Amino acid sequence: MGRLENFADGPDFIISRAGSGMEQHRELHFLGAEGWVKYAAEFGRGSTWEAVVNYLESGVRQLAAIQRLGPRPEATIGQLIEKLDPQTEEIIRFKNENSPNNLKHRNGAVAAYYSTVIGEDLGADNYSAAKVAGTLRSIQSLAKLGGATLSAFADLPVAVMRLKTNHGMSIPQAWHETLANFLKKVPAERRDEMGYVFDAICEGIQGNMALRFDVESSPFDKTNRLLRWFFKVNGLTPWTDAMKTEAYMGMASNVGFHSKRLFADLPKEFSETLKLYNLHDRWDVIRAHMVKKIGGKEYLCPELARDIPDDVLDGLIASDLDYISAKELDSESFALLKQQKRREYRQKLEADTAGFLSSEVNKAVLTPDERNRYALRRGTRGGTFQGEALRFMTQFKSYPVLFIQQVLQPIWHSRKVFGTKNMLGNAGLLIAQTTLFGGVAMEAKRMAKGEKPYVLTENPDWAAAFNAAFLQGGGAGLYGDFLLGQHNRFGQSLAESLAGPTIGSISDAAKLLAKTRIKVAAAVGLSDEKGLTAADVLRYGQNNTPFLNVWYARLALDWAFMWDLQELVSPGTQARRVRRMKQESRETWLSPTKNRLKALTD
């Protein structure tokens, strides 16, 4: 595919066919496995498994573009834009260049979105720069997402609301399905019966849970492996796998539950969702042939499309068969074309129902998609100034954007179909449930820091507690810090936090360097200021050391030696901490240790 450019002189399409471009490749011959391993270690990107997955994903994206837009997808988009608005200044021109699969200029929103959809933004113009920047961001993930699992309690009401608003369940039924499927482990034999789609969606094959916060992984394979292990250790991977299993089983069983009903008798929320995925006109064949009883309940199983009888399919593809018959083919050719049409129908139905389940699960358990990537990256590539600047700024901001795109916006737009009253009712239910579970997440975080639950403290400020729970449950995350105070919990300003955690940490390091210079100046009598202290260094190390903030380990480390170390480098730290907590109506269930290292300072 050609590079994408803006121009003002009119369209000039000089582009090779995408299909032909996909056929172009080179072959490398190695003397043996050892030679391949050495070559991959020096020039490869990621592990062998990641290389295979990335290759397949890239091919699928390009094939999807060809399927929708023809063999010259970018040219098609350019022609559509020209037809829609011939006077626009952002008419798209395509011009072959040395790197035919990159989009160089993305000044137009359409070009940027197209770049995101086909995965061009996942690549890098300067791999070395992208590798360094990605690794720096991964270090911040390791240092600051140790407690992410405690924030994930809000996943539960989000999943419940998806079952209600898009699958027609009542709130009690949705909560029953959610908790029942979340708490029970699916036996191995039942997993086999559920089929490959269940495994692909629920078994964490996409691996990197940092995607829920960063929408990217590091291009450095060792860092990726460390991130995967980290999110297993802090519990986010098991939690997310359990949530996706719950959502998949709830949605697949909902299809089975309604399989005895005609489409006209389905709950309106569910029928509208089927229309969204173009499954409404195939509902009868789905409910009759693609539902299987597993463990006493009926579930939608997309791979059952392969077993739909030929005579059933012939009725569904009758118009195609009539068209083939009109060609007056011989019997053998007619039979071959007929079999091909049957196969195509089965494959499309299987893909569409699998896509329905996959998409709905990823919206119930918020997972970044192309729309989210576009909102944060604007179609830019790694290794460029603009691309890396956006990646630094938007790190850890993916979830709030996802919450707006996949939760708030669908509820707002639902008024057009279900009315304003229904929309307001769903909004009220969402606010009530997410605020409640936001409060649960906050109490869990307090307990993990050695503090008593807020409800057990003396004279709690309930208004402040409600605001904090509302923000926590609604995905406000970063922004909640500044609606409740002037600085985030790492002591950085709003501007530093908006620039991203990596830039904030670099800024903190610069401040330490400045204090070091002041300390040196004071030592030679050139300054009266105190300058750098051991407490400053310790605080910076605590906030930026990978694995130190894993939620169940942080308190143990504090009790074991960190509180004592803080007292050693800054006497009176714990007393000041207790006084500050009392002023903020906070109490501890685990009192700070006494200065057990005092003997070292005597």
Secondary structure, DSSP 8 states (H G I E B T S, - for coil): --EEEEESS---EE---HHHHHH-------SSHHHHHHHHHHH--S-HHHHHHHHHHHHHHHHHHHHHH-S-HHHHHHHHHHHH-TT-TTEEEEE--SSTT------SHHHHHHHHHTTGGGSBSSHHHHHHHHHHHHHHHHHH-TTHHHHGGGHHHHHHHHHHHHH---HHHHHHHHHHHHHS---HHHHHHH-HHHHHHHS-TT--TTHHHHS---S-HHHHHHHHHHHHHTTHHHHHHHHHHHHHHHHHHHHHHTTTS-GGGS-HHHHHHHHHTT-GGGHHHHHHHSEEEETTEEEE-GGGGGG--HHHHHHHTHHHHHHHHTT---HHHHHHHHHHHHHHHHHHHHHHHHHHHHHHHHHHTT---HHHHHHHHTT--BTSHHHHHHHHHTTT-HHHHHHIIIIIHHHHHTHHHH-HHHHHHHHHHHHHHHHHHHHHHHHHHHHHTTB--GGGSSS--HHHHHHHHHHHHTT-THHHHHHH-SS-TTS--HHHHHT-HHHHHHHHHHHHHHHHHHHHHHHTTS--S----HHHHHHHHHHHSTTTT-HHHHHHHIIIIIHHHHHHHSTTHHHHHHHHHHHTT--BSS-----TTHHHH-
